Amino acid sequence: MIRHEAAPALIAPGRILEAIDGIVVRDPYRALEEDSAEALAWQAAETARAMGFCRGDLFRRLLPSVEGFVGAEAVFAPVFSGAGWFRRSGEGGLILSATLDGSGKVLSPGSREPEDTEAPSFSWFQPSTNGRFVAYGAAEGGGQQGAAQLLRLRVLDTATGEDLPIRIPHVTAEVQWLPDSSGLYIVCGAARANENPERRIGFQSLNESYSLGIESLRGLGFDARVEISPDGRYLAVRTGKREPRADWLLDRRTGEWRPFLMHVPAACFGVFAGDEYLALTTWESPRGRIVSIPLASADDPAKWREIVPEGKAVIRDLTVVGEMIVVCEFHETVSRLRVMRMDGTEAREVALPGPGSVFQGWFQSLGNPAVSPGATGFAFVHSQYDRSPSLHWYDFGRGTVAEVVPPAMALTDAAILNESFEADDGVFVPVTLVSRRGVVTPAPTIIFCYGAYNFATVPGWIGALGPFVEAGGIAAFAHLRGGGEFGTLWWREGHHENKQRSFDDIYAVAEGLVRGGYTTSKQLGIVGLSNGGTNVCTAIVQRPGLFRAGAALAPHCDLLRYNRDHFCGGVATTGHHQGLHVNSGTWRDPTWGRENADPPPEKRRAHFPQAMYPDPLAYSPYHLVEEGVAYPALLLVCGSEDVWCPPWHSRKLAARLQAATASLHPVLLRCWEGAGHIDPVSDSQQIAEWLAFLMAELGMS
């Protein structure tokens, strides 16, 4: 079992006191915020110490298994264009084929250039409408940054196999080709994510001069994406990650921008269909409904036509394929696909392989595409906790599903149990338990948590936690309030001023697992990425006696000073928006525009009223640390290039916990050089390290 050792004494605490709303706040490790030579030397020493703890025999035994479980995730839906299907090859190229899985022309990315920070690749690509060209690029910055990933954009000519003379820096991985493939719209910026978060809309022409024009629209965040009508006349700009909404509409004939659905106080996004816009909206329908909105009178809801009413399932996405609408929805967190006619009548429900997810990984953001349209049907990827991703084709004519690529792995002896535990306000919090059949309880258990941004935790392939389950552990996937699994009401109950509720739901799950005999507090661990990493840190300091160990992957730890970062910190930009750009996106205060309502809306009482964390003193992990408390073991994992949650957060919390804890359990800081935000759950080396740490601390060495 790993035991605590003295941390390298390179950083001495300072005496920094601040009064915030009359409360005196101590900040003894503020020196660790800056990337000074002293702070980076301390970070390097801490990382070396963490590697000494984590990279032992258990790590070496786990690594091949982790590589197998993570490698099995590499199944992606091909993309159809007029020339056929484009799919990634195992050698890093693209295959252009007439069929989903057939042989065809092999395309290779261009060579690396001095301006590229990474080699060009097809990790993201988008073919033109006629299939003649492919937009792709070289990732900017280090590691994987998720939705904040920027590219140095290129365009490949599939006829010649050569790149066109187009290089556009700081482009978001969202483009839209014109129907005639003569150009494409992009979302781009003047600088990298951590330097300037503002995005602009650009149009790259494929004319002789390859001119790039920038639209007049200003003030967009990283959540902006563009959508073009099938006839090429209209361009919509969607903003918002939590509540996507088509805010702006461009008439390309007149060049005029006008507000589109900005008046809707909820999610409202979709696709063009003739002179109408088919939208998924949560306005007055927290589980979602689909409406048809006339482009000429979008601001008059009385003229909207309901296509699919709100039901018991939660609608999360829609795709138009030919004359059909494919609706993706959740029923008790499990994915369901329904094929609807344009008048809203149901053609049939798609028979999925089993209760699982049609999205990659464990997360799904509202509006994340579920299917890849083709000429006579659509392709989709499906996985379950016990079944790795597989590729399928749904045929409209036959109404059947065919397996194109089978799953690479399966947990043949898995037991999956849906539980729920009552929180202190009487609401039952669902949790899915994955283990081997016949596992002896109480058993080592790891809670995976997220619960934020209206993102849903979905029942996809067990992936990184597979080796833990194989070794006799229980993986508990908690569906916390703040997540989007059960609609916008479930999300808002754990969002913003209700953020503490997400943490309380974790405690309800943890106490329920102990009370139910599944585990004990000495066998209970917790892991989470990004917001989930913040959850881990908060849980460790708010309820230290409830957990034995935690792994916080890319967390925010200082919620009073996270606004010092350009990308995630709430940098306001001026322009055509009704919101501040915080946490990389557009935050909209639901009270704006209703100041004269009767009764007037209650204004938020908060330290940072436009922030994700409006009352951070209540749950900022760094500020909740107390001297002399016996804290659980904690591994803080961060990436040196992470634009979402920079390493200074983990540095400060690690130093303060090490100085304060009265236990012998280790508090470790592991910073991966060159890594980004998503790497802790996608890179096998990183996964094997934090998994070895948790398993050793839970007595599985």
C-alpha positions in Angstrom: 0.0 0.0 0.0 1.3 3.5 -0.9 2.2 5.6 2.1 2.7 9.4 2.4 6.3 10.7 2.2 7.4 14.3 2.7 7.0 16.4 -0.4 9.9 18.3 -1.8 10.2 21.5 0.2 10.8 23.9 -2.7 7.7 26.1 -2.1 7.2 27.9 1.2 3.7 29.1 2.0 3.1 32.8 1.9 0.8 34.9 4.0 -1.8 36.3 1.6 -5.1 37.4 3.1 -8.0 38.9 1.2 -11.4 40.0 2.2 -14.1 38.9 -0.1 -17.7 39.9 0.9 -16.4 40.4 4.4 -14.8 36.9 4.6 -11.1 36.7 5.1 -9.6 34.2 2.6 -6.1 32.7 3.0 -4.1 32.0 -0.2 -0.7 30.7 1.0 0.4 29.1 -2.2 -0.4 31.9 -4.7 3.2 31.7 -5.9 2.4 28.5 -7.6 0.0 30.2 -10.0 2.8 31.5 -12.1 4.9 29.3 -14.3 8.0 30.6 -12.6 11.3 28.7 -12.5 10.7 27.9 -8.9 7.1 26.7 -9.4 8.1 24.6 -12.4 11.0 23.0 -10.5 8.7 22.1 -7.7 6.2 20.7 -10.2 8.9 18.6 -11.8 10.1 17.2 -8.4 6.5 16.4 -7.5 6.0 14.6 -10.8 9.1 12.5 -10.3 7.8 11.6 -6.9 4.4 10.7 -8.3 6.0 8.5 -11.0 7.9 6.7 -8.3 4.7 5.9 -6.5 2.6 5.0 -9.6 5.0 3.2 -12.0 5.7 0.0 -10.1 4.9 -3.6 -10.8 1.1 -3.0 -10.8 1.5 -0.3 -13.5 3.5 -2.6 -15.6 1.0 -5.4 -15.3 -1.9 -3.1 -16.0 -0.5 -1.3 -19.0 -1.1 -4.1 -21.6 -4.6 -4.6 -20.4 -5.3 -0.8 -20.5 -4.0 -0.7 -24.0 -6.4 -3.4 -25.1 -9.4 -1.8 -23.5 -8.6 1.6 -24.8 -7.6 0.4 -28.3 -11.0 -1.3 -28.6 -12.6 2.1 -28.6 -11.1 3.0 -32.0 -14.3 2.5 -34.1 -15.6 5.6 -35.9 -18.5 6.1 -38.3 -17.4 6.9 -41.9 -18.6 10.1 -43.5 -20.6 10.0 -46.8 -20.2 12.5 -49.6 -21.0 12.4 -53.3 -18.0 10.3 -54.1 -18.6 7.6 -51.5 -17.6 6.9 -47.9 -14.5 8.4 -46.2 -13.2 6.4 -43.3 -9.9 6.4 -41.3 -7.4 3.6 -41.9 -5.3 2.0 -39.3 -2.2 3.5 -40.8 -3.3 7.1 -40.3 -4.7 7.7 -43.7 -8.2 8.0 -45.2 -9.9 5.4 -47.4 -12.4 6.6 -50.0 -14.7 3.7 -50.8 -18.0 3.0 -52.5 -19.1 1.0 -49.4 -18.8 1.4 -45.7 -16.1 -1.2 -45.2 -14.8 -1.9 -48.7 -11.4 -1.2 -50.3 -10.8 2.0 -52.1 -8.5 4.9 -52.7 -6.0 5.6 -49.9 -5.4 9.3 -49.1 -2.5 10.5 -46.9 -2.1 13.7 -45.0 0.4 16.2 -46.2 3.9 16.6 -44.7 4.7 18.6 -41.6 5.7 22.2 -42.1 7.7 24.5 -39.8 4.6 26.4 -38.7 2.9 23.1 -37.6 3.1 22.3 -33.9 1.9 18.8 -34.6 2.0 16.6 -37.7 -1.1 16.9 -39.9 -3.6 14.1 -39.5 -7.1 12.9 -40.2 -8.0 12.7 -36.6 -10.6 15.2 -37.7 -11.8 15.6 -41.3 -14.7 16.8 -43.3 -15.1 16.0 -47.0 -16.8 18.5 -49.4 -20.3 17.8 -50.7 -19.1 16.3 -53.9 -16.2 14.4 -52.3 -13.5 16.2 -54.3 -11.9 17.9 -51.3 -11.3 17.1 -47.7 -10.8 19.7 -44.9 -8.4 18.5 -42.2 -5.4 19.9 -40.4 -2.5 19.9 -37.9 -3.6 20.2 -34.3 -2.3 23.3 -32.5 -0.8 23.1 -29.0 -0.1 19.9 -27.1 -2.3 16.9 -26.5 -6.0 16.6 -26.9 -8.1 19.6 -25.9 -11.6 18.3 -26.7 -14.0 21.0 -27.9 -11.2 23.6 -27.6 -9.0 21.8 -30.1 -7.7 24.2 -32.8 -6.2 23.3 -36.1 -4.0 24.8 -38.7 -6.5 24.0 -41.5 -5.6 22.4 -44.8 -7.7 21.2 -47.8 -6.7 18.1 -49.6 -7.6 17.5 -53.3 -8.7 13.9 -53.5 -8.1 13.8 -57.3 -4.4 14.6 -57.0 -3.7 13.6 -53.4 -2.1 17.0 -52.8 -2.9 19.8 -50.5 -4.3 23.1 -51.9 -2.3 26.2 -51.0 -4.5 26.9 -48.0 -3.2 27.2 -44.5 -5.5 28.8 -41.9 -4.4 28.9 -38.2 -6.5 28.8 -35.1 -9.5 27.0 -36.7 -12.1 25.2 -34.6 -12.8 21.6 -35.8 -16.2 22.7 -37.3 -16.6 23.6 -41.0 -19.5 23.7 -43.4 -19.0 23.2 -47.2 -21.1 25.0 -49.7 -23.4 22.6 -51.6 -21.4 23.1 -54.8 -18.1 22.5 -53.0 -16.8 25.9 -54.1 -15.8 27.0 -50.6 -16.3 26.4 -46.9 -17.3 28.3 -43.8 -15.0 28.1 -40.8 -14.9 29.2 -37.1 -11.5 30.8 -36.5 -9.7 33.2 -34.3 -6.8 35.6 -34.2 -4.8 33.6 -31.6 -4.6 30.3 -29.8 -7.2 29.3 -27.2 -5.2 30.4 -24.1 -4.4 33.8 -25.7 -7.7 35.0 -27.0 -11.0 33.1 -26.8 -13.0 35.1 -29.3 -14.0 33.3 -32.5 -15.0 34.8 -35.9 -16.8 33.3 -38.9 -14.7 33.0 -42.0 -15.3 31.9 -45.6 -12.6 30.2 -47.5 -13.1 30.2 -51.2 -11.6 27.7 -53.6 -11.4 30.2 -56.4 -8.2 31.0 -58.2 -6.9 33.3 -55.5 -8.1 31.1 -52.6 -9.3 34.2 -50.8 -10.3 34.1 -47.1 -13.1 36.5 -46.0 -14.0 37.3 -42.4 -17.7 38.0 -41.6 -18.7 41.1 -39.6 -20.3 39.1 -36.8 -18.3 39.6 -33.5 -18.2 38.3 -30.0 -18.5 34.5 -30.5 -17.0 31.9 -28.2 -15.4 28.5 -28.7 -18.9 26.9 -28.7 -19.8 28.6 -32.0 -20.5 26.3 -35.0 -22.0 27.0 -38.4 -24.8 25.3 -40.4 -25.6 25.9 -44.0 -28.9 25.3 -45.8 -29.0 22.6 -48.6 -29.5 25.3 -51.2 -26.6 27.3 -49.9 -28.6 30.5 -49.3 -28.6 30.6 -45.5 -26.0 30.2 -42.8 -26.9 29.8 -39.2 -24.5 30.3 -36.3 -25.1 28.1 -33.3 -23.7 29.1 -29.9 -23.8 27.5 -26.5 -22.6 24.1 -25.3 -25.0 23.6 -22.5 -28.0 25.0 -24.3 -27.1 25.1 -28.0 -29.1 27.8 -29.9 -29.0 29.1 -33.5 -28.6 32.7 -32.6 -27.7 34.3 -35.9 -28.8 33.8 -39.5 -27.0 35.1 -42.6 -28.8 35.5 -45.9 -26.0 34.9 -48.4 -27.9 36.6 -51.2 -28.1 39.9 -49.4 -25.1 39.6 -47.1 -27.4 40.6 -44.1 -27.0 39.1 -40.7 -30.0 39.1 -38.4 -30.9 37.6 -35.0 -32.5 34.2 -35.6 -33.5 32.3 -32.4 -31.8 34.5 -29.9 -35.1 35.3 -28.2 -35.6 31.6 -27.2 -34.7 31.2 -23.4 -33.6 27.6 -23.9 -31.9 25.2 -26.3 -33.1 25.6 -29.9 -31.0 24.2 -32.7 -31.3 21.8 -35.6 -31.1 21.7 -39.4 -32.5 23.5 -42.4 -35.4 21.9 -44.4 -36.4 24.0 -47.3 -37.7 27.4 -46.1 -38.0 26.1 -42.6 -35.7 25.1 -39.8 -36.3 21.8 -37.9 -35.2 22.5 -34.3 -34.8 20.5 -31.1 -35.9 22.9 -28.4 -36.2 22.6 -24.6 -38.3 25.7 -24.4 -41.3 24.8 -22.2 -40.3 21.1 -22.7 -37.4 20.1 -20.5 -37.1 16.7 -22.1 -37.1 18.2 -25.6 -39.4 18.4 -28.6 -38.9 19.0 -32.3 -40.5 22.0 -34.0 -40.6 23.4 -37.5 -39.7 27.1 -37.6 -40.4 29.3 -40.7 -37.2 31.1 -41.6 -39.2 34.3 -42.5 -41.0 34.5 -39.1 -38.8 32.7 -36.6 -39.4 35.3 -34.0 -43.1 34.5 -33.8 -43.5 31.2 -31.9 -47.2 31.2 -32.8 -46.2 30.2 -36.3 -44.0 27.3 -35.2 -45.3 23.8 -35.9 -44.7 21.0 -33.5 -43.4 17.9 -35.2 -42.4 15.6 -32.3 -43.9 16.5 -28.9 -42.2 16.1 -25.6 -42.4 12.6 -24.3 -41.1 10.5 -21.4 -37.7 10.0 -23.2 -35.1 12.9 -23.4 -34.4 14.0 -26.9 -30.7 14.8 -27.4 -30.2 15.1 -31.2 -31.9 15.1 -34.6 -30.5 14.4 -38.0 -32.3 14.8 -41.4 -31.6 11.9 -43.7 -33.3 12.3 -47.1 -37.0 12.7 -46.3 -36.7 11.2 -42.8 -35.8 12.6 -39.3 -33.6 10.5 -37.1 -34.3 11.3 -33.5 -31.8 10.3 -30.8 -33.1 10.1 -27.3 -32.4 8.7 -23.9 -34.7 6.4 -21.9 -33.2 5.9 -18.4 -29.8 6.9 -19.8 -30.0 4.3 -22.6 -29.8 5.5 -26.2 -32.8 5.0 -28.5 -33.0 5.9 -32.2 -36.4 6.6 -33.9 -37.0 7.2 -37.6 -39.8 9.8 -38.1 -41.5 11.2 -41.1 -41.5 14.9 -41.8 -45.1 15.2 -40.5 -44.0 13.7 -37.1 -45.4 10.3 -37.5 -43.1 7.5 -36.5 -41.9 5.1 -39.2 -40.1 2.8 -36.8 -37.8 2.5 -33.9 -34.3 1.2 -34.8 -33.5 -2.1 -33.2 -30.2 -1.4 -31.4 -27.8 -4.3 -30.5 -28.6 -3.8 -26.8 -29.0 -1.3 -24.0 -26.1 1.0 -24.6 -25.0 4.2 -26.2 -24.7 5.5 -29.8 -22.0 8.0 -28.7 -18.3 7.6 -28.4 -17.0 7.5 -24.8 -18.8 8.2 -21.5 -20.1 11.7 -22.3 -22.6 13.2 -24.7 -23.2 17.0 -25.1 -26.6 18.2 -26.2 -26.7 18.1 -30.0 -23.7 15.9 -30.5 -24.4 14.0 -33.7 -25.5 10.4 -33.2 -25.6 9.1 -36.8 -23.7 9.5 -40.1 -26.2 10.0 -43.0 -25.9 8.1 -46.3 -28.0 7.9 -49.5 -30.4 5.1 -48.4 -29.9 5.0 -44.6 -27.3 5.9 -42.0 -24.3 4.5 -40.1 -23.9 4.6 -36.4 -21.5 3.4 -33.7 -22.9 1.5 -30.7 -21.4 0.2 -27.5 -22.3 -1.0 -24.1 -20.6 -1.1 -20.8 -19.7 -4.8 -21.5 -19.3 -4.5 -25.3 -16.8 -2.3 -27.1 -17.9 -0.1 -30.0 -19.2 -1.7 -33.2 -20.3 -0.1 -36.5 -23.8 -0.6 -37.9 -25.8 0.4 -40.9 -29.6 1.1 -40.9 -31.3 0.6 -44.2 -34.5 2.7 -44.7 -36.0 0.4 -47.3 -35.6 -2.8 -45.4 -36.0 -1.2 -41.9 -33.1 -3.4 -40.7 -29.8 -3.0 -38.9 -26.7 -4.7 -40.2 -23.4 -5.0 -38.3 -20.5 -3.7 -40.4 -17.6 -3.9 -37.9 -18.0 -6.2 -34.9 -16.9 -5.2 -31.4 -13.2 -5.9 -30.7 -13.8 -6.8 -27.1 -16.5 -7.9 -24.7 -16.7 -8.6 -21.0 -18.4 -12.0 -21.2 -18.9 -12.4 -17.4 -20.0 -8.8 -16.7 -22.9 -8.0 -14.3 -24.6 -4.7 -14.9 -27.0 -3.4 -12.1 -29.0 -0.2 -12.1 -29.3 1.2 -8.6 -30.5 4.4 -7.1 -29.8 6.0 -3.7 -31.8 8.7 -1.9 -30.2 12.1 -1.5 -30.8 14.3 1.5 -33.6 16.2 -0.4 -35.5 13.0 -1.1 -34.5 12.7 -4.8 -33.1 9.3 -5.9 -29.8 9.5 -7.7 -29.3 6.7 -10.3 -26.0 4.8 -10.5 -25.0 1.9 -12.8 -22.7 -0.7 -11.3 -20.5 -2.8 -13.5 -18.6 -5.8 -12.1 -17.8 -9.4 -12.8 -20.6 -11.9 -12.1 -20.4 -13.3 -8.7 -18.0 -10.6 -7.3 -17.6 -11.0 -3.6 -18.8 -7.9 -1.7 -17.9 -5.6 -0.1 -15.4 -5.0 -3.0 -13.1 -2.2 -4.0 -15.3 0.3 -5.8 -14.5 3.4 -8.0 -17.2 6.0 -8.5 -16.9 7.8 -11.9 -18.5 11.2 -11.7 -19.1 14.2 -13.9 -22.5 15.9 -13.5 -22.2 19.3 -15.3 -22.7 21.4 -18.4 -25.9 19.4 -19.4 -23.5 16.7 -20.5 -24.9 13.2 -20.1 -23.0 10.2 -18.7 -23.9 7.5 -21.1 -23.7 3.6 -20.9 -20.8 3.2 -23.3 -17.8 0.8 -23.3 -16.2 0.4 -19.9 -12.8 1.4 -21.5 -10.3 2.7 -19.0 -12.0 1.0 -16.0 -12.1 -2.4 -17.7 -8.9 -3.7 -16.0 -10.2 -2.7 -12.6 -13.5 -4.6 -13.2 -11.6 -7.6 -14.5 -9.5 -7.6 -11.3 -12.6 -7.9 -9.1 -13.6 -4.2 -8.6 -17.0 -2.5 -9.0 -17.2 0.5 -11.4 -20.0 2.8 -10.3 -21.2 5.3 -13.0 -23.1 8.0 -11.1 -25.8 10.1 -12.9 -25.5 13.3 -10.9 -27.7 16.3 -11.1 -25.9 18.8 -13.3 -25.8 16.2 -16.1 -28.1 16.0 -19.0 -29.3 12.4 -18.7 -32.8 13.3 -17.6 -33.4 16.6 -19.3 -32.8 20.3 -18.5 -34.5 20.2 -15.1 -32.1 17.5 -13.9 -29.2 19.6 -15.3 -30.3 22.9 -13.7 -30.8 21.2 -10.3 -27.0 20.8 -10.2 -26.0 23.9 -12.1 -24.8 27.3 -11.1 -26.4 28.4 -7.9 -27.4 24.8 -7.3 -23.8 23.4 -7.8 -23.5 22.0 -4.3 -26.2 19.6 -5.2 -23.9 17.7 -7.6 -21.5 17.1 -4.7 -24.3 16.1 -2.4 -25.4 13.5 -5.0 -21.9 12.0 -5.0 -22.2 11.6 -1.2 -25.6 10.0 -1.6 -24.2 7.5 -4.0 -21.1 6.8 -1.8 -23.2 6.3 1.3 -25.7 4.1 -0.5 -22.9 1.9 -1.8 -21.5 1.5 1.7 -25.0 1.0 3.3 -25.9 -1.5 0.6 -22.9 -3.6 1.3 -21.3 -3.2 -2.1 -18.1 -1.6 -0.6 -16.7 0.1 2.5 -15.3 3.5 3.0 -11.8 1.9 3.2 -12.4 0.4 -0.3 -14.1 3.3 -2.0 -12.3 5.5 -4.6 -13.5 8.2 -6.9 -12.3 9.5 -10.3 -13.4 12.2 -12.7 -12.1 14.3 -15.6 -12.4 18.1 -15.9 -15.5 19.1 -14.0 -15.4 15.5 -12.7 -11.9 16.1 -11.5 -13.2 19.2 -9.6 -15.9 16.9 -8.1 -13.2 14.6 -6.9 -11.3 17.3 -5.2 -14.4 18.8 -3.6 -15.6 15.5 -2.4 -12.2 14.7 -0.8 -12.1 17.9 1.2 -15.8 18.2 2.0 -16.2 14.5 3.1 -12.8 13.1 3.7 -14.0 10.2 5.8 -16.2 8.9 3.1 -13.5 7.9 0.6 -10.2 6.1 0.7 -8.6 7.6 -2.5 -9.3 9.8 -5.4 -7.8 10.5 -8.8 -8.6 14.1 -10.0 -7.9 14.3 -13.7 -7.5 17.9 -15.1 -9.4 19.6 -12.3 -10.2 23.2 -11.4 -9.1 23.5 -7.8 -9.1 27.3 -7.0 -12.5 28.5 -7.9 -11.9 32.0 -6.6 -9.1 32.7 -9.1 -9.8 30.5 -12.1 -10.9 33.7 -13.9 -7.3 34.6 -14.2 -7.0 32.3 -17.3 -7.8 33.8 -20.7 -9.7 30.7 -22.0 -11.7 29.5 -19.1 -11.7 32.6 -16.9 -14.6 34.7 -18.2 -13.0 37.1 -20.6 -15.7 39.4 -21.9 -15.7 40.2 -25.6 -17.6 43.0 -27.3 -19.9 42.4 -30.2 -23.0 40.6 -31.4 -23.8 38.5 -28.4 -26.1 38.5 -25.4 -23.9 36.9 -22.9 -20.4 36.8 -21.5 -17.9 34.3 -22.7 -16.9 32.1 -19.8 -15.7 28.6 -19.5 -15.0 29.0 -23.3 -18.6 29.4 -24.2 -21.6 31.8 -24.1 -23.1 32.0 -20.7 -26.6 33.4 -20.7 -28.3 34.8 -17.5 -31.9 33.7 -17.7 -32.9 36.9 -15.9 -31.6 39.1 -18.7 -34.5 40.6 -20.7 -37.0 39.9 -17.9 -36.1 42.7 -15.5 -39.6 44.1 -15.8 -41.4 40.8 -15.3 -44.0 40.5 -12.5 -42.8 39.2 -10.2 -39.3 40.4 -11.0 -36.7 37.6 -11.3 -34.5 37.1 -8.2 -30.9 38.3 -8.9 -28.2 35.8 -8.2 -26.3 36.5 -4.9 -22.9 35.4 -5.9 -19.3 36.3 -5.9 -19.0 35.7 -9.6 -22.5 36.1 -11.0 -21.6 35.2 -14.6 -19.4 32.2 -13.7 -19.9 28.5 -13.6 -19.1 28.7 -9.9 -21.2 31.6 -8.6 -20.5 30.9 -4.9 -17.0 29.3 -4.9 -16.3 29.8 -1.2 -18.8 27.0 -0.5 -17.0 24.4 -2.6 -13.6 25.6 -3.9 -11.4 22.6 -3.0 -8.3 24.7 -2.4 -10.1 27.0 0.1 -11.8 24.2 2.0 -8.6 22.5 3.1 -8.2 22.6 6.9 -5.2 21.9 9.0 -5.0 18.6 10.9 -7.7 16.8 8.9 -6.9 13.2 7.9 -7.5 13.4 4.1 -7.7 10.4 1.8 -5.0 9.6 -0.8 -5.2 11.9 -3.8 -3.5 11.9 -7.2 -3.8 15.2 -9.1 -3.2 14.7 -12.9 -2.7 17.6 -15.2 -1.3 18.4 -18.6 1.2 21.2 -19.3 -0.7 22.4 -22.3 -4.2 22.1 -20.9 -6.1 25.3 -21.9 -9.3 24.3 -19.9 -7.7 23.5 -16.5 -4.0 24.7 -16.4 -1.6 22.9 -14.1 -1.5 25.8 -11.5 -4.8 24.6 -10.1 -3.4 21.2 -9.3 -0.1 22.7 -8.0 -1.9 24.9 -5.4 -4.2 22.1 -4.1 -1.4 19.6 -3.9 0.8 21.9 -1.9 -1.9 22.9 0.5 -3.1 19.4 1.1 0.4 18.1 1.7 1.0 20.7 4.3 -2.4 20.2 6.0 -3.2 16.5 6.1 -2.9 14.5 9.3 -3.0 11.2 7.5 -0.2 9.0 6.1 -2.0 8.8 2.7 -0.1 10.4 -0.2 -1.1 13.6 -2.0 0.6 13.4 -5.4 0.9 15.8 -8.3 1.6 14.4 -11.8 2.0 16.8 -14.6 2.4 15.4 -18.1 4.6 17.5 -20.4 3.0 18.2 -23.7 -0.4 16.8 -22.7 -3.8 18.5 -23.1 -7.2 18.2 -21.4 -8.6 14.9 -22.7 -5.4 12.8 -22.5 -6.0 11.4 -19.0 -8.8 9.3 -20.3 -7.5 8.6 -23.8 -3.7 7.9 -23.3 -3.0 4.4 -22.1 0.1 5.4 -20.1 -1.8 8.1 -18.2 -4.7 5.7 -17.5 -2.5 2.9 -16.3 -0.8 5.3 -13.9 -3.9 6.7 -12.2 -5.6 3.3 -12.2 -2.5 1.7 -10.6 -2.6 4.4 -7.9 -6.3 3.8 -7.1 -6.1 0.0 -7.2 -3.1 0.0 -4.9 -4.7 2.4 -2.4 -7.9 0.3 -2.4 -5.9 -2.8 -1.5 -5.7 -4.5 -4.9 -1.9 -4.5 -5.3 
